[in-house]
Amino acid sequence: MSGILANEKAALAKEGGKLKKIFEAVKKFMAKEFLWVLFVALLALPIAFVITYVLENYVMELATLVKNYINGKPLILASYILSIAGIYFTRAIVGAINTLAKKPEKQ
């Protein structure tokens, strides 16, 4: 009977090690994503100011159209959201290309 308990205890310890590795991987992923969110939030702000400046000073017809579309909200808000979406879309494309270009490791 104690042999069965020892086997079960060893299997449980092995599973606990796997769960610990999975938890560490998830924790690392969440920390990385949090840093990306902060980076994107900071990077999108100057891009939004540049987009707003260009729209208001050089492409006034498009700025008027966008202002009508966003129902009186500030143009900088629409530019900021567009900047965030563009940065994440670019990040997704680069990640997909890296995944496809990565050579499989030989085992």
ChimeraX attribute file (.defattr): number of C-alpha atoms within 10 A of each C-alpha:
attribute: neighborCount
match mode: 1-to-1
recipient: residues
	/A:1	5
	/A:2	7
	/A:3	8
	/A:4	9
	/A:5	10
	/A:6	11
	/A:7	11
	/A:8	12
	/A:9	12
	/A:10	12
	/A:11	12
	/A:12	12
	/A:13	12
	/A:14	12
	/A:15	12
	/A:16	12
	/A:17	12
	/A:18	12
	/A:19	12
	/A:20	12
	/A:21	12
	/A:22	12
	/A:23	12
	/A:24	12
	/A:25	12
	/A:26	12
	/A:27	12
	/A:28	12
	/A:29	11
	/A:30	12
	/A:31	12
	/A:32	11
	/A:33	12
	/A:34	12
	/A:35	11
	/A:36	14
	/A:37	14
	/A:38	10
	/A:39	11
	/A:40	17
	/A:41	16
	/A:42	12
	/A:43	15
	/A:44	20
	/A:45	18
	/A:46	13
	/A:47	17
	/A:48	21
	/A:49	17
	/A:50	14
	/A:51	18
	/A:52	21
	/A:53	15
	/A:54	13
	/A:55	18
	/A:56	15
	/A:57	9
	/A:58	11
	/A:59	12
	/A:60	12
	/A:61	11
	/A:62	12
	/A:63	18
	/A:64	13
	/A:65	10
	/A:66	18
	/A:67	15
	/A:68	11
	/A:69	11
	/A:70	12
	/A:71	8
	/A:72	9
	/A:73	12
	/A:74	12
	/A:75	20
	/A:76	17
	/A:77	15
	/A:78	17
	/A:79	21
	/A:80	21
	/A:81	14
	/A:82	15
	/A:83	22
	/A:84	20
	/A:85	14
	/A:86	14
	/A:87	15
	/A:88	14
	/A:89	12
	/A:90	12
	/A:91	13
	/A:92	12
	/A:93	12
	/A:94	12
	/A:95	12
	/A:96	12
	/A:97	11
	/A:98	11
	/A:99	11
	/A:100	10
	/A:101	9
	/A:102	9
	/A:103	8
	/A:104	8
	/A:105	5
	/A:106	4
	/A:107	3
